[in-house]
């Protein structure tokens, strides 16, 4: 009996210790797998592509929202480098066309008589800072929305073609400033390259840990009044600009920084 009283506690202690060890190891392994799964949902790099429209804003449209009667297709591609949960650096390429036409607007009446129009291809290269408002850069949850803002600097390559063949000189006899301004504009060289400052907002929706769809709208400050080829004959007090509205996809690459879990 004494022997059993001495031996029995000795046998129970290893059993309790083993049980605790198994529980601790199970928790550690489970935590490791969870951490690994979370780390595998993000990478330092992502790529994206989108399609939408370029919207011209300038002297040949009477609306402040831009010339939605002369929309032209736009496409963009980008590579993003994730800096932290909130910030991403994005190198963006956008291309398409811009167009404006006085004849598209019946009011004011003078636009039908002035009849200025232009078009140009656009190739834009920009470097952007993207700010994720929910700090979701490192982990993406499926079926989750995440809004963001972005801004930066860039350059746009243009080949502007302006046209004033249908300009009604007789209509503007009482307004010689328009005719004189047109003569000055005709002698003014057109820019082939302009600096731009994009400012925009977007929202992305995670379909899976890797793939997201996005919608963006952005405004470009262009710092020129000759984006449409006219200035003195129109409104030389206001600079021209353009906008883009796009829908696209974003793909996140797999990470190489996943935690190595212990072998069981």
DANOR-V596121 format. One record per residue. N is the residue number from 1. RES is the residue in one small letter. D_FIRST is the distance of its C-alpha to the first C-alpha in whole Angstrom. Layout:
BEGIN
n-><N | N>
res-><RES | RES>
d_first-><D_FIRST | D_FIRST>
END
This chain:
BEGIN
n-><1 | 2 | 3 | 4 | 5 | 6 | 7 | 8 | 9 | 10 | 11 | 12 | 13 | 14 | 15 | 16 | 17 | 18 | 19 | 20 | 21 | 22 | 23 | 24 | 25 | 26 | 27 | 28 | 29 | 30 | 31 | 32 | 33 | 34 | 35 | 36 | 37 | 38 | 39 | 40 | 41 | 42 | 43 | 44 | 45 | 46 | 47 | 48 | 49 | 50 | 51 | 52 | 53 | 54 | 55 | 56 | 57 | 58 | 59 | 60 | 61 | 62 | 63 | 64 | 65 | 66 | 67 | 68 | 69 | 70 | 71 | 72 | 73 | 74 | 75 | 76 | 77 | 78 | 79 | 80 | 81 | 82 | 83 | 84 | 85 | 86 | 87 | 88 | 89 | 90 | 91 | 92 | 93 | 94 | 95 | 96 | 97 | 98 | 99 | 100 | 101 | 102 | 103 | 104 | 105 | 106 | 107 | 108 | 109 | 110 | 111 | 112 | 113 | 114 | 115 | 116 | 117 | 118 | 119 | 120 | 121 | 122 | 123 | 124 | 125 | 126 | 127 | 128 | 129 | 130 | 131 | 132 | 133 | 134 | 135 | 136 | 137 | 138 | 139 | 140 | 141 | 142 | 143 | 144 | 145 | 146 | 147 | 148 | 149 | 150 | 151 | 152 | 153 | 154 | 155 | 156 | 157 | 158 | 159 | 160 | 161 | 162 | 163 | 164 | 165 | 166 | 167 | 168 | 169 | 170 | 171 | 172 | 173 | 174 | 175 | 176 | 177 | 178 | 179 | 180 | 181 | 182 | 183 | 184 | 185 | 186 | 187 | 188 | 189 | 190 | 191 | 192 | 193 | 194 | 195 | 196 | 197 | 198 | 199 | 200 | 201 | 202 | 203 | 204 | 205 | 206 | 207 | 208 | 209 | 210 | 211 | 212 | 213 | 214 | 215 | 216 | 217 | 218 | 219 | 220 | 221 | 222 | 223 | 224 | 225 | 226 | 227 | 228 | 229 | 230 | 231 | 232 | 233 | 234 | 235 | 236 | 237 | 238 | 239 | 240 | 241 | 242 | 243 | 244 | 245 | 246 | 247 | 248 | 249 | 250 | 251 | 252 | 253 | 254 | 255 | 256 | 257 | 258 | 259 | 260 | 261 | 262 | 263 | 264>
res-><x | x | x | x | x | x | x | x | x | x | x | x | x | x | x | x | x | x | x | x | x | x | x | x | x | x | x | x | x | x | x | x | x | x | x | x | x | x | x | x | x | x | x | x | x | x | x | x | x | x | x | x | x | x | x | x | x | x | x | x | x | x | x | x | x | x | x | x | x | x | x | x | x | x | x | x | x | x | x | x | x | x | x | x | x | x | x | x | x | x | x | x | x | x | x | x | x | x | x | x | x | x | x | x | x | x | x | x | x | x | x | x | x | x | x | x | x | x | x | x | x | x | x | x | x | x | x | x | x | x | x | x | x | x | x | x | x | x | x | x | x | x | x | x | x | x | x | x | x | x | x | x | x | x | x | x | x | x | x | x | x | x | x | x | x | x | x | x | x | x | x | x | x | x | x | x | x | x | x | x | x | x | x | x | x | x | x | x | x | x | x | x | x | x | x | x | x | x | x | x | x | x | x | x | x | x | x | x | x | x | x | x | x | x | x | x | x | x | x | x | x | x | x | x | x | x | x | x | x | x | x | x | x | x | x | x | x | x | x | x | x | x | x | x | x | x | x | x | x | x | x | x | x | x | x | x | x | x | x | x | x | x | x | x>
d_first-><0 | 4 | 5 | 5 | 6 | 9 | 10 | 10 | 13 | 14 | 15 | 17 | 19 | 21 | 21 | 23 | 25 | 26 | 27 | 29 | 31 | 32 | 33 | 35 | 37 | 38 | 39 | 41 | 42 | 44 | 45 | 47 | 48 | 50 | 51 | 53 | 54 | 56 | 57 | 59 | 61 | 63 | 65 | 68 | 70 | 72 | 75 | 77 | 80 | 83 | 86 | 88 | 91 | 93 | 95 | 98 | 99 | 103 | 106 | 107 | 104 | 105 | 101 | 99 | 96 | 98 | 100 | 98 | 101 | 101 | 97 | 96 | 93 | 91 | 88 | 85 | 83 | 80 | 77 | 75 | 73 | 70 | 70 | 67 | 66 | 69 | 72 | 73 | 76 | 78 | 81 | 83 | 86 | 88 | 92 | 94 | 97 | 99 | 102 | 104 | 107 | 110 | 111 | 108 | 108 | 111 | 111 | 112 | 115 | 116 | 113 | 115 | 118 | 116 | 114 | 112 | 109 | 107 | 104 | 102 | 99 | 96 | 94 | 91 | 89 | 87 | 83 | 81 | 79 | 76 | 74 | 72 | 71 | 68 | 67 | 65 | 67 | 63 | 62 | 63 | 62 | 64 | 66 | 66 | 70 | 70 | 74 | 75 | 78 | 80 | 83 | 85 | 88 | 90 | 93 | 95 | 97 | 100 | 103 | 105 | 108 | 110 | 113 | 116 | 118 | 119 | 119 | 122 | 124 | 127 | 124 | 123 | 127 | 126 | 123 | 124 | 121 | 119 | 121 | 121 | 118 | 118 | 120 | 118 | 115 | 116 | 117 | 113 | 111 | 108 | 105 | 103 | 100 | 98 | 95 | 93 | 90 | 88 | 86 | 84 | 81 | 79 | 76 | 73 | 71 | 68 | 68 | 65 | 63 | 66 | 69 | 71 | 74 | 77 | 80 | 82 | 85 | 87 | 90 | 92 | 94 | 97 | 99 | 102 | 105 | 106 | 103 | 105 | 108 | 110 | 110 | 114 | 115 | 112 | 109 | 109 | 107 | 104 | 102 | 101 | 97 | 95 | 92 | 89 | 87 | 85 | 82 | 80 | 76 | 74 | 71 | 69 | 68 | 64 | 62 | 61 | 59 | 56 | 53 | 51 | 47 | 44 | 43 | 40>
END
